């Protein structure tokens, strides 16, 4: 009897949400959780202005507001300018779907694929790419939880990603991961370094955030 109770608990919506690490408001009910496929993911992409990821056969809305979108675009622009000179690979944006393992599809805010992983030196035409990026960037949103981000990092590195950057708009800082739990904090006054993935790339974080409006309460905090 105890085993049966435990099995029922593992199949509840609450347990699914715990594993996903996301609020219920970001879980799509069409199709029902546990029934979604890559075909459903592409169907939603064509009819919705939202971005979804496929996790545990469940469509999960990607958390991204205007400030996060701006920062992802700005960072992509800066890296893109660098790649114009270095020609090390190519970039994907926030709607670039990537299958990390069968039936697990993520959409990093920015992804970089090295030509070393694509000897043809062309960008594939598949709607869902199976090319594993060398670098992925996640710009944190208010609804991103620690559990969700820890799960994403684990999936990225297990798939073969080399570096993960987490950009935090709230603190205007970043965290550089070389493993799921191996990270270096980059303060607001620090510099992002491309390491062995983007050799020669450097970005002073202040430059990334310089046009982003400061929160109204930040000034009040400084005066106390």
PyMOL commands that set and color helices and strands:
alter all, ss='L'
color gray80, all
select helices_A, chain A and resi 2-10+13-20+24-26+38-47+66-86+115-117+146-159+205-209+216-223
alter helices_A, ss='H'
color red, helices_A
select strands_A, chain A and resi 52-55+58-61+89-92+98-101+104-106+110-114+135-140+163-168+173-179+182-186+191-193+202-204
alter strands_A, ss='S'
color yellow, strands_A
deselect
rebuild
show_as cartoon
